Amino acid sequence: RRFVLVDPERLDLAKMQEAAQYLLGEHDFSAFCANKKMKKSTVRRIDAITITRDGEELVLDFTGEGFLYNMVRILTGTLIEVGRDLRKPEEIPDVINAQDRGAAGFTAPAQGLYLMEVEYN
């Protein structure tokens, strides 16, 4: 219970993967930032999002040049909402363009969130 987020619903992996494609690249991710008083730029680049099934578990892996406060948790919550059919994958560009935290999904709990690697050039 401390190392995975338990969701009793069967999430639609294909829809989540489709939605993740809209998040790739450089965008203003202010809709995915929990810090309302962010003074630095909210433009970030996501290089890859992989979503795979490992038995009963879904594994979400985010790769990017940097992340905002709670960005990965909010991205995860938004993708879970897509997987639950609460929003459509093609709505993701509208969420990004809204630049409003209220447009994105819920903030997923921290259970299962791991920082795997940090690279410096």
N, C-alpha and C positions, 0 to 999 in steps of 0.2 A: 504494500500500500504506500510505502514511502518512495518507491522507485519507478512507479508507473501511474499514469492517470487512468483510472477505471471508468469506462463509459459503457453502460449496458446496451447501447444501441449499436447496431452493425453499421459502420460508416461506409459510404460509397467511395472506395479508393480511386476509381477512375475519375470521378468528378473532382475530388480533391487534387489529383494530379493535374487535371485540366486547369483548375483555378490557380494552382501554383505557377503555371507558366506565365500568367499575367503579372506576377510579382517579380519576375526576373528582370535584371537590368537596373539602370539608375532611375530612381524616382524620388519624389518628395514623399517620405513615409510618415509625415506628421499625423496621419490618421491612425498610425500604428504605434504612437508614442504616448506613454502614460504621463510624461512630464509636461504639464500644461504651460509651464514657464520656460520652455527650452530656449536658451539664448543662442546656442550653436545651430548650424545648419541641420535641417532634418532630411537633407538629401543623402541617400545611401545607395549602395549598389549590392544587389543580391546576385551572386554568380550561379548558384544552383540550389534547388530544393528537391530533394528526393523523398518520396513517400513510398515505403515498402511494407508489405505484410510479412510478419515473422510469426507463423502460427496464428494465435489469436491477437497478437499485438501489432499495432501499426507503429512504424518507426519513421519519424520526420527528421530530416537532416538538412540544416540550413548552412550555406556557405556564402560568405560575403566579406566585404572590406571593413565592415563595422556595423554595429547595431545600436539602436536607440534604447532608452530605458523601457523595459518590458516589451520591446518590439517583437521578439521571437514568441513570447507568450501570447501576444495579441494576434500575430500572424497565425499561430497554431489554433487559437480560438476561432478565428475567422474561417480557417480551413475546416475545422470540425463542424462549423455551422453549414458549410457547403456539403460536407459528408453526411449531415443529418437532413439534407434537402430543405434547410431553412433559408438558404440563399443560393442563387445560381452562379456557376463559375464565371459567366460573362458579366456579372455585376462587379467583379473585382476592379476593373479600371475606373468605374464610377466611385468606388470607395477610395481609391488612391487619389483621384482628382478632387474629391470633396475636401481633402486636407483637414478633416474634422474627426476627432477621436470617436465621436458618436456614430459615425458611419461604419466603423469597423466592428468586428465581432467581439465577443467577450474575452477577457484576459484569462487564459488557461492557467490552472494552478501550477505551481513549480514542480510538483511530483513528476519525476521522469526527465527533468531538464538537466542536461549535462553539457558543460563546456568541454568539447573533445580536444580541440587543438587551437593554438594561436601561432600564426606565422608572421614573422617580421622580415621585410626585405632589407 
